[in-house]
Amino acid sequence: MRKRLLILLLALLLPFGLASTATAEDLDNREATEGLETMQAVYDVRKSDPDAMLAYLRGIATNHENLIKEGVEPDLRMVFIAEAVKFITTDPEPEIAIDHGDTLDEIAEAVDRLDELGVRMEACAAATRAYGVDNDKLLDPIQPVRSGFIAVMGYQNQGYALVPVY
């Protein structure tokens, strides 16, 4: 039954995928970025699944690269709040390390890549305290701040657009 459903779904969706002739290289965001020299955004990262968080971290790096392709200088910030802090430490809980060790290594690499791109990253100390994460063991590019909420609000008041990553 499940296999039939999957085949039916693919049969329905495949023609739509083939109908598009535009490739990623042909696409742009000209209308959205018209007249902008700089794009300021703060990502409020609250992912509770490390695999999903990794995908978003990679997506944020791609956003940075695509902004440059659009001729816009990226000024990006990230604030890790809630459970997300459990995946940005050099000393994760044993169960998380066993279940997600490879993903945690890839998260560390993605964080390093974002740091190389100039993305500023912060972690909520209230969240690290709540989830038992030692601020001294956060991945190097990530700085602890008193409150992730205050960080997000402060960046918004400075003109940064909010991008929720929940």
Summary of the structure (lengths in Angstrom):
residues: 166
radius of gyration: 18.7
end to end distance: 32.8
largest distance: 53.6
contacts: 470
relative contact order: 0.17
helix: 57%
strand: 19%
